[in-house]
Every structure is written in C-alpha cells, then in structure tokens.
Amino acid sequence: MYIPIGLDFSVRDSAVIGVFDLDNTSWSARTREFLAQAEKNGQAVDAADELPKSFVLTQEYGEQRVYLTRANAAVLQRRMAEE
C-alpha cells in the first residue's frame, strides 16, 4: 500500500523506517546533522509547500530518502495503521 505524505508524493508503507515530528526531533544536533547530510547527498525530498512539520525516513531498493512534509507525524502514523 502507498501512504500519501503531501503534495503529489506517496511512499510505500513497507519502505517506511520511521515518521518523525520536527518540533520534537529538530532540537537534537544529531537530527539536524542527519537532515543536513541527507540534503547534501541529494536524499532529501521536499514534499511540503511551506514549513515542514515532520519527516518520513524510507529505504527502498537500497536507497534511503528523507521526505519533508507538512503533514503532522500523528496523521501519517494513523494513515499507516489504517492501511
């Protein structure tokens, strides 16, 4: 199944490693470093028109991606549970 995460982006539920709330995780220097490295390596995908609220970490076919999205982390987790 595919989970809609924002704009025209969907991710395969089996590829999702985790869904993280940016308000709760961005205070950590490690998270900021991880997101900066993903951006630098071309692994970050902007699935938000505006300031993102959460990010979705996926791995599929050996490739890791970080999707920045406007959707609330709790909403995304609920969508995954419903599938």
Contacts in CASP RR format, 6 or more apart in sequence:
PFRMAT RR
TARGET T0000
AUTHOR 0000-0000-0000
METHOD contacts of the structure
MODEL  1
MYIPIGLDFSVRDSAVIGVFDLDNTSWSARTREFLAQAEKNGQAVDAADE
LPKSFVLTQEYGEQRVYLTRANAAVLQRRMAEE
1 12 0 8 1.000
1 13 0 8 1.000
1 83 0 8 1.000
2 10 0 8 1.000
2 11 0 8 1.000
2 12 0 8 1.000
2 13 0 8 1.000
3 10 0 8 1.000
3 11 0 8 1.000
3 12 0 8 1.000
3 13 0 8 1.000
3 16 0 8 1.000
3 76 0 8 1.000
3 79 0 8 1.000
3 80 0 8 1.000
3 83 0 8 1.000
4 10 0 8 1.000
4 79 0 8 1.000
5 11 0 8 1.000
5 47 0 8 1.000
5 56 0 8 1.000
5 67 0 8 1.000
5 69 0 8 1.000
5 71 0 8 1.000
5 76 0 8 1.000
6 47 0 8 1.000
6 48 0 8 1.000
6 69 0 8 1.000
6 70 0 8 1.000
6 71 0 8 1.000
7 47 0 8 1.000
7 48 0 8 1.000
7 49 0 8 1.000
9 45 0 8 1.000
9 47 0 8 1.000
9 67 0 8 1.000
9 69 0 8 1.000
11 56 0 8 1.000
11 58 0 8 1.000
11 67 0 8 1.000
12 58 0 8 1.000
12 60 0 8 1.000
13 80 0 8 1.000
13 83 0 8 1.000
15 58 0 8 1.000
15 59 0 8 1.000
15 60 0 8 1.000
16 56 0 8 1.000
16 57 0 8 1.000
16 58 0 8 1.000
16 80 0 8 1.000
17 57 0 8 1.000
17 58 0 8 1.000
17 59 0 8 1.000
18 56 0 8 1.000
18 57 0 8 1.000
19 54 0 8 1.000
19 55 0 8 1.000
19 56 0 8 1.000
19 57 0 8 1.000
19 73 0 8 1.000
19 76 0 8 1.000
19 77 0 8 1.000
19 80 0 8 1.000
20 31 0 8 1.000
20 54 0 8 1.000
20 55 0 8 1.000
20 56 0 8 1.000
20 57 0 8 1.000
20 73 0 8 1.000
21 53 0 8 1.000
21 54 0 8 1.000
21 72 0 8 1.000
21 73 0 8 1.000
21 74 0 8 1.000
22 52 0 8 1.000
22 53 0 8 1.000
22 54 0 8 1.000
22 55 0 8 1.000
23 53 0 8 1.000
25 31 0 8 1.000
26 32 0 8 1.000
26 35 0 8 1.000
35 44 0 8 1.000
35 55 0 8 1.000
35 66 0 8 1.000
38 44 0 8 1.000
38 64 0 8 1.000
38 66 0 8 1.000
43 63 0 8 1.000
43 64 0 8 1.000
43 65 0 8 1.000
43 66 0 8 1.000
44 65 0 8 1.000
44 66 0 8 1.000
44 67 0 8 1.000
44 68 0 8 1.000
45 65 0 8 1.000
45 66 0 8 1.000
45 67 0 8 1.000
45 68 0 8 1.000
46 52 0 8 1.000
46 68 0 8 1.000
47 67 0 8 1.000
47 68 0 8 1.000
47 69 0 8 1.000
47 70 0 8 1.000
48 68 0 8 1.000
48 69 0 8 1.000
48 70 0 8 1.000
49 70 0 8 1.000
50 70 0 8 1.000
51 70 0 8 1.000
52 68 0 8 1.000
52 69 0 8 1.000
52 70 0 8 1.000
53 69 0 8 1.000
53 70 0 8 1.000
53 71 0 8 1.000
53 72 0 8 1.000
53 73 0 8 1.000
54 68 0 8 1.000
54 69 0 8 1.000
54 71 0 8 1.000
54 72 0 8 1.000
54 73 0 8 1.000
54 76 0 8 1.000
55 66 0 8 1.000
55 67 0 8 1.000
55 68 0 8 1.000
55 69 0 8 1.000
56 66 0 8 1.000
56 67 0 8 1.000
56 69 0 8 1.000
56 76 0 8 1.000
57 64 0 8 1.000
57 65 0 8 1.000
57 66 0 8 1.000
58 64 0 8 1.000
58 65 0 8 1.000
58 66 0 8 1.000
58 67 0 8 1.000
59 65 0 8 1.000
69 76 0 8 1.000
END
